[in-house]
């Protein structure tokens, strides 16, 4: 048994890939040097666009004035956080979840449903009922 075979016999390799990842993985290969970089898990540009759409359409969603104002403030807060040099992913997720809850108070139009589903996808939160 070669040294490499002995090394492989002792070593366990676990690779976990989450989300939309692609590329090659060289697990347990002695001849490959592999480098990896991680990026913020948030799809910041997409989420910012959703928040912009929420702000622009809030007046037509049939919400009470109070709910509409809260929706706009929350979406704008998320936009502000996303514009930061290093956005706080948990803060964005919290604000996004609040936007989703507020969108859930609408009735009779498909737009809030589309915004909600897209926002859930981009935030990586479990879809609601």
N, C-alpha and C positions, 0 to 999 in steps of 0.2 A: 504494500500500500504506500503510495507516495505521500509526502508531507501535505500536499493539497487535499488528497482524499481523506487523510486523517482530520484535517481542519474542517472539511465539510461534514464529516461524521460527527464532530463535536458541536457544530454550530447550527443553530436554528434560525431561520430567516422568516421574519413576518413582515409582509408588506400590506399596508392598508391604504386604499385609494378611495377618497370620497369626492363626490361632486363631479363636475365635468372636467375630468383630467384625461390627458392623452400623452403618450410618449412611451419610450422603452424603459424597461426596468431590468437591471443586471444584478440579480440577487444571487449571491454565492459564487460570483465569477471572479477569479483571481486576476484576470487580465484586463479588467475594465475599471476605470475610475469614474465614479458617478457623482455628479453635483446636482443639488436640488435647491430650488428657491421656493419659498411660499409667499403668496400674496394674500392681502386682506381678503377674507372669504366673502366680503360684501361685494356685490355688483354695484358699486357706488354710482356710476353714471346712470345705470338703468333705474335704480331706486330714486335718484334725484329727478329723473324724467317722470316717474310715476307720481312723485310728490308734487311736481309742477302741474301735472294733469289734474290731480286732486284739488289743488288750489284754484285752478282755472274753472273747474266744473262744479265746485262746491255749491254754488248758488242754484244750480239746476237739479240737485239731487233730492229735493223734497224734504230736507231736514228742518228741524226747528231752528230759529235764529241762533239760539244758544249752542246747539250741536254743530251747526254750520261754522260758527265762529271758532269753536273748539277744534273742529277738524282743520280749518285753515291754519290756526296757530300751531297745531301739532305738526302738520305737514311742513310748514315754514321752518319750524324748529329742526326738523329732520334735514331739510335742505341746508340750513345753516351748519349743522353738525357735519354734513357730508362735504361742505366746502372747506372745512378745517384742514390744515396740513396733515394731520394724523387723526382721522375721524375715529371716534370711540364706537366700535362695532356694537357693543352692548347697548349703548345709548340709542344708536340708530335702530337697533332691533326693538328696543322698548317703545320708541316713538312710532315705529312702523306698526307694531302690534296694536298700539292705541288707535292709529289711523284705521286699521282693519276693523277694530271694534266699532268705531264711529261709522264707518261705511256700512256696517251691519245694521245700522238703525234706519237705513233707507229702504224704500219699498217701491216696487213697480217699474224699476228701470234696470237695464242690463249693465250699464256702465259701472256701477259700484261693484258688481260681481266680477267683471273683467279686471278692474283695478285691484280688487282684493286678491284674486287668484294669482295675478302677475306679481303682486307685492309679496304674497306668501312664498312664491317660488324664489324670488330674488333675495328675500330675507332668510330663507332656509327654515321657515317655521312650518309646523304641521298645519295642513289645511283644516279650516273649521268645518262645521257640519253644512 
